[in-house]
Amino acid sequence: MCDYSEYERVLKFQNLMMDFELSFKSNKTYQTILEHTDIFNGIEYLDCIKNEFGNIYSNNKDFLIELCVKNDKYGKSIKSNIPSFTSCSPSNLRYIYHSLLILTNIKNNKLYDTDIVEIGGGYGGLCFFIHNLAKIFNITIKSYSIFDIKEASILQKRYLKLLDLDVNTYHINDKWELHKNSYLISNYAFSEIPRILQEEYTSKILNNYINHGFLVWNFIPVYNFIKDKRLHIEDERPNDGSKFVYVYPTLIKFDTAN
């Protein structure tokens, strides 16, 4: 479980800045939560992209680089020269890889017109890449809703607007409107928050609106956190020994013929 108090303090300060002044991506305190992927991890994520999504990578390399450049435009990213790719924040490679895993799963479940719910959205980086890569999979994202703490939601809305995206940003206690059969995303977030908050998300959102999803699960053992779903679990890639896993909740289809 993480202590987000210092993270919130940084966010409050950043939210007072002008757009060109934003510097959260290079803030040391902020980097304890996000933007801490180093060059070596970035290269490993690029290898995963090439190995698992080789055709997509080779056919869209220039587009992927263009997205990295756009995502690095605000927040004063710390860039590294990624061999055979480009100079960018290595975190971009993690966002790309996770986006490709998510969009592949969405396509495999035939959710070509989908509503997405993300718990813990960072500054909106994953949302940005998913929106832009969805076209490669012929997927239409009808709505995208991010649940987070208040100060993070303010930054997400602002940052994504700078990148020409309009999304819904909420706190769990806000008045919100979601759609049935939404797709859940929560990378390094749901499993970090207190159990009582996990249970609140489950009772209010997951059990009522979610049929499929993708989570990067860390810190605690996986448990049956959502009803009537089968949990497919894979080791996180690249594997750095942390024992984090990918969790894919999938709707259990009951046989009603009998």
Summary of the structure (lengths in Angstrom):
residues: 258
radius of gyration: 17.7
end to end distance: 44.6
largest distance: 63.4
contacts: 789
relative contact order: 0.12
helix: 43%
strand: 19%
